[in-house]
Amino acid sequence: MYHGKHLRRLNRTSSHRNAMLRNLVSSLIEHGRIETTVAKAKEIQPIADRMVTLGKKGDVNARKQALSYLNSRDTTIPKLFGELAQRFATRQGGYTRVQRIGNRYGDNAPMAVIEYIDGPTDLKREMTVKTLASTFAKTGQQMSVKEISESTGLPKAVVRDLKKLQFTNSIETLDEAVSKEMASRS
């Protein structure tokens, strides 16, 4: 029976779809962040998480499985089994984030950025830091991240994002990033 076997076909044949997904996952591992349509991003998210789990295992069988799936092996395999495996060593899952960025100009397709979280260019961290810096510039005061999470003057979405970021980043680095952004604005 065919029950429960639905996947996004993305208007492609199975071989074309599989090749495209392999290319997208390889590009995501290589660059850390890619911009694609929302449907493609949602489709590659579990595959990218599975690749990081293979990287964390690190044994010979995991390497063989990753080699059989990824393209541009000379750049993706060392990054997967080295940098990404170390970054997510203590995390149990949820290695990627899909952030919607609006619609594409030509065909109005909904676009998204899929990225590995806690990276050097984490999109959610950048957006939260910019929002906090602009809020502090308007009010003329500066608070630490602990004071911000306890205050009620900020929008709930910013406080929620800040609490999520506190789990992954240290409070000192977030404070430094906010003060650096404020210095660049003035």
Salt bridges, closest charged atoms under 4 A:
GLU43 OE1 - ARG8 NH1 3.30
GLU83 OE2 - ARG87 NH2 3.21
ASP107 OD1 - ARG104 NE 2.95
GLU115 OE1 - ARG33 NE 3.28
GLU115 OE2 - ARG97 NH1 3.42
ASP118 OD2 - ARG91 NH2 3.85
ASP122 OD1 - ARG97 NH1 2.47
ASP161 OD1 - LYS124 NZ 3.38
ASP161 OD1 - ARG160 NH2 3.86
GLU181 OE2 - ARG185 NE 3.53
